[in-house]
Amino acid sequence: MKIFNNKEDDSQWLPISDLMTVLMAVFLIISIVFMIQIKSGVNNYIKTKNNIYSELKKEFQNENWPGYEIDSLDLSIKFISPEILFDFNSFYLKNDFKKILDSFFPRYIEILSKDQFKSEIDEIIIEGHTDSQYQNSASEDIKYFGNMELSQNRAREVLKYSLLETLKENNSTKDWARSKLSAHGLSYNRPYMVNKKVDNRKSRRVEFKIKLTAESKIYELAK
């Protein structure tokens, strides 16, 4: 039996094999670069978030505002005492809450607009929340949209007062704050939980949240 060695065929396959090796190497390099970018973005996000939390906690730790909470996980600042926020079914700010905003908001913006944080802030969100209570005979849709309107009005009133009344007109941070602020009403979609149970009283609250630019960057890289 004769075995034929087709050198011509071998010469055709070797370049293809080499090409596959090169492509695999390129793919590996791209994957490594991508993972480095993701890791760098996550590390920057965590570092910035921790630094902002430390500054906020230090600034407000001695305040005895009723129902004040700060969350290190999402950088949210919550005011969860409805008796000082609004009257029932009303979106007009009570004087007690105005006094808190007078003290809180200028210092809050002053921290976020510092040079080390300013470029890292994508959005400052004021959220209005309600509980699920409404007119007893109302359908779930009516309850939802009624509370949605109420929560949106409350968030907008907090934004309006904070921006127009607590920041001085010649304050250099006012224009920056205006460009970052937004007001969101969330109805009763996100109730306040205590020991895995809904706390209706604390669900009627206002929250200040921060969205960092690093979040968008990480999302874009992950797509």
ZIPE-V887091 format. One record per pair of residues at least 24 apart in sequence whose C-alpha atoms are under 10 Angstrom apart, sorted by sequence separation. I is the first residue (numbers start at 1). J is the second residue. D is the distance in Angstrom with one decimal. If there is no record, write none. Layout:
BEGIN
I|J|D, I|J|D
END
This chain:
BEGIN
49|73|8.4, 127|151|7.9, 128|152|6.0, 130|154|9.6, 159|183|6.6, 49|74|8.3, 50|75|8.8, 127|152|7.9, 128|153|7.9, 129|154|8.4, 158|183|8.4, 159|184|10.0, 183|208|9.5, 49|75|7.2, 126|152|9.6, 128|154|5.8, 129|155|8.3, 156|182|8.2, 157|183|8.8, 46|73|9.8, 127|154|8.4, 128|155|4.6, 155|182|8.8, 156|183|5.4, 181|208|9.9, 182|209|10.0, 126|154|9.4, 127|155|5.5, 128|156|8.3, 155|183|5.3, 156|184|7.6, 181|209|9.9, 126|155|5.8, 127|156|8.7, 128|157|9.7, 154|183|8.8, 155|184|6.1, 156|185|8.4, 181|210|9.5, 66|96|9.9, 125|155|9.2, 126|156|7.9, 128|158|8.8, 153|183|8.8, 154|184|9.1, 155|185|6.2, 180|210|9.5, 65|96|9.8, 66|97|9.5, 77|108|10.0, 126|157|9.9, 127|158|9.2, 152|183|7.1, 153|184|8.9, 154|185|7.7, 155|186|9.4, 180|211|9.7, 65|97|9.3, 126|158|7.6, 127|159|9.5, 151|183|9.6, 152|184|5.8, 153|185|7.3, 126|159|6.8, 151|184|7.8, 152|185|3.7, 66|100|9.4, 125|159|9.1, 151|185|4.5, 152|186|7.1, 65|100|7.1, 150|185|7.6, 151|186|6.3, 152|187|7.8, 64|100|10.0, 148|184|9.4, 149|185|7.1, 150|186|9.3, 151|187|5.5, 63|100|9.7, 91|128|9.8, 148|185|5.8, 149|186|8.9, 150|187|7.4, 151|188|8.6, 147|185|8.6, 148|186|5.9, 149|187|7.5, 65|104|9.7, 147|186|8.2, 148|187|4.0, 63|103|9.7, 147|187|4.8, 148|188|7.6, 63|104|9.4, 89|130|9.5, 145|186|9.8, 146|187|8.0, 147|188|7.0, 148|189|9.2, 144|186|9.4, 145|187|7.4, 147|189|9.8, 60|103|9.9, 144|187|6.3, 145|188|9.7, 60|104|8.1, 89|133|10.0, 143|187|8.9, 144|188|7.2, 59|104|9.5, 89|134|8.8, 143|188|9.1, 144|189|8.6, 60|107|9.0, 59|107|7.9, 60|108|9.0, 78|126|9.9, 82|130|9.7, 158|206|8.4, 59|108|8.5, 76|125|9.3, 77|126|9.6, 78|127|9.4, 80|129|9.8, 158|207|10.0, 159|208|9.9, 76|126|9.6, 155|205|9.7, 158|208|10.0, 56|107|9.0, 76|127|9.9, 154|205|9.4, 155|206|7.1, 56|108|7.3, 59|111|8.8, 154|206|8.1, 155|207|8.7, 55|108|9.5, 124|177|8.0, 151|204|8.8, 155|208|9.6, 105|159|9.9, 109|163|10.0, 123|177|9.2, 124|178|9.4, 151|205|9.1, 56|111|7.3, 124|179|9.2, 125|180|8.1, 126|181|7.4, 127|182|8.6, 128|183|7.8, 129|184|9.0, 130|185|8.8, 132|187|7.9, 133|188|8.8, 151|206|8.9, 55|111|7.1, 56|112|8.9, 105|161|9.8, 106|162|8.1, 123|179|8.3, 124|180|5.5, 125|181|5.8, 126|182|6.2, 127|183|6.0, 128|184|6.3, 129|185|6.4, 130|186|7.7, 131|187|7.3, 132|188|5.4, 55|112|9.1, 89|146|9.8, 101|158|8.4, 105|162|6.3, 106|163|8.9, 122|179|9.5, 123|180|4.8, 124|181|4.8, 125|182|5.0, 126|183|4.8, 127|184|4.8, 128|185|4.8, 129|186|5.5, 130|187|5.3, 131|188|5.0, 132|189|8.6, 89|147|8.8, 91|149|9.8, 104|162|9.2, 105|163|8.4, 109|167|9.1, 118|176|8.9, 122|180|6.8, 123|181|6.1, 124|182|6.4, 125|183|5.9, 126|184|6.2, 127|185|5.8, 128|186|6.2, 129|187|5.4, 130|188|5.0, 131|189|8.5, 52|111|7.9, 91|150|6.6, 102|161|9.1, 106|165|9.9, 107|166|9.9, 113|172|9.7, 114|173|9.5, 121|180|7.8, 122|181|9.4, 123|182|7.4, 124|183|8.7, 125|184|7.1, 126|185|8.5, 127|186|7.0, 128|187|7.4, 129|188|6.1, 130|189|8.4, 131|190|8.8, 132|191|8.5, 52|112|7.5, 90|150|7.4, 91|151|7.9, 98|158|8.7, 101|161|8.2, 102|162|7.5, 105|165|10.0, 106|166|6.3, 107|167|9.7, 113|173|6.8, 127|187|9.7, 128|188|9.4, 129|189|8.0, 130|190|8.6, 131|191|6.7, 89|150|7.2, 90|151|9.6, 91|152|8.9, 92|153|8.7, 93|154|8.0, 97|158|9.4, 101|162|6.5, 105|166|6.8, 106|167|6.0, 110|171|10.0, 112|173|9.5, 113|174|9.8, 129|190|7.4, 130|191|7.7, 131|192|8.7, 89|151|9.6, 91|153|5.9, 92|154|7.2, 104|166|8.9, 105|167|7.9, 106|168|8.9, 110|172|9.7, 129|191|7.8, 130|192|9.5, 90|153|8.9, 91|154|4.7, 98|161|7.8, 102|165|7.7, 103|166|8.0, 110|173|7.1, 113|176|7.7, 129|192|9.2, 52|116|9.5, 90|154|8.0, 91|155|8.4, 93|157|7.2, 98|162|8.5, 101|165|9.2, 102|166|5.2, 109|173|7.2, 110|174|9.7, 113|177|8.1, 51|116|9.5, 52|117|7.6, 91|156|8.9, 92|157|7.1, 93|158|7.4, 101|166|7.1, 102|167|8.5, 106|171|9.5, 109|174|8.5, 112|177|9.1, 51|117|8.8, 91|157|7.0, 92|158|8.9, 91|158|9.1, 98|165|9.2, 99|166|9.5, 106|173|9.0, 109|176|9.1, 110|177|9.5, 131|198|9.1, 133|200|8.5, 48|116|8.8, 49|117|9.5, 86|154|8.3, 93|161|8.6, 98|166|9.0, 106|174|9.3, 109|177|6.9, 131|199|8.5, 132|200|7.8, 48|117|7.5, 85|154|9.2, 131|200|5.4, 130|200|8.1, 131|201|7.4, 49|120|9.5, 106|177|10.0, 130|201|8.8, 131|202|8.4, 132|203|8.9, 48|120|7.7, 130|202|8.8, 131|203|5.3, 132|204|9.4, 48|121|9.7, 85|158|9.6, 129|202|9.3, 130|203|5.7, 131|204|5.7, 129|203|6.4, 130|204|4.3, 131|205|9.0, 45|120|8.9, 128|203|9.7, 129|204|5.4, 130|205|6.7, 44|120|9.7, 128|204|8.0, 129|205|5.3, 130|206|9.0, 128|205|6.4, 129|206|6.2, 127|205|8.4, 128|206|4.9, 129|207|8.1, 127|206|5.7, 128|207|6.7, 126|206|7.1, 127|207|5.0, 128|208|9.2, 126|207|5.8, 127|208|6.4, 125|207|8.0, 126|208|4.7, 127|209|7.7, 125|208|5.8, 126|209|6.4, 124|208|7.1, 125|209|5.0, 126|210|9.0, 124|209|5.8, 125|210|6.2, 123|209|8.3, 124|210|4.8, 125|211|7.6, 123|210|5.9, 124|211|6.4, 122|210|7.6, 123|211|5.0, 124|212|9.0, 121|210|7.0, 122|211|5.5, 123|212|6.9, 120|210|10.0, 121|211|6.3, 122|212|5.0, 123|213|8.2, 120|211|8.8, 121|212|4.8, 122|213|4.9, 120|212|5.6, 121|213|5.8, 122|214|8.5, 119|212|9.0, 120|213|5.3, 121|214|8.7, 122|215|8.9, 118|212|9.9, 119|213|7.9, 120|214|7.1, 122|216|8.7, 117|212|9.4, 120|215|9.7, 112|210|9.1, 108|208|9.7, 105|208|9.8, 80|192|9.0, 88|204|9.7, 83|201|9.2, 86|204|9.1, 82|201|6.9, 85|204|8.9, 86|205|9.3, 81|201|7.5, 82|202|7.1, 85|205|7.8, 80|201|7.8, 81|202|6.4, 82|203|8.7, 83|204|9.5, 85|206|8.2, 80|202|4.9, 81|203|9.2, 82|204|5.9, 79|202|8.6, 80|203|7.1, 81|204|7.7, 82|205|6.3, 78|202|9.7, 79|203|10.0, 80|204|6.7, 81|205|6.9, 82|206|8.9, 79|204|9.1, 80|205|4.7, 81|206|9.2, 79|205|5.7, 80|206|6.8, 78|205|7.1, 79|206|5.4, 80|207|8.4, 78|206|5.9, 79|207|6.3, 77|206|8.4, 78|207|4.4, 79|208|8.7, 77|207|5.5, 78|208|6.5, 76|207|6.4, 77|208|5.1, 78|209|8.8, 76|208|5.5, 77|209|6.6, 75|208|8.3, 76|209|4.5, 77|210|9.3, 75|209|6.1, 76|210|6.9, 67|202|8.4, 74|209|7.3, 75|210|6.3, 76|211|9.9, 74|210|7.7, 75|211|8.8, 70|207|9.5, 74|211|8.7, 67|205|9.2, 69|207|9.3, 70|208|9.5, 71|209|9.7, 68|207|9.8, 52|210|9.8, 49|210|9.3, 49|211|9.8, 49|212|8.1, 48|212|8.5, 49|214|9.8, 48|214|8.9, 45|212|7.5, 45|213|8.4, 46|214|9.2, 45|214|5.5, 44|214|7.2, 45|215|7.1, 43|214|9.5, 44|215|9.9, 41|213|10.0, 42|214|7.6, 45|217|9.6, 41|214|6.3, 42|215|8.4, 45|218|8.8, 40|214|9.9, 41|215|8.3, 41|216|9.8, 42|217|9.3, 41|217|7.1, 42|218|7.0, 41|218|6.0, 40|218|9.3, 41|219|9.8, 38|217|8.8, 39|218|9.1, 37|217|9.7, 38|218|6.4, 41|221|9.0, 37|218|8.6, 38|219|9.3, 38|220|9.8, 38|221|6.7, 37|221|7.8, 38|222|7.6, 35|221|9.4, 34|221|7.7, 35|222|9.7, 34|222|9.0
END
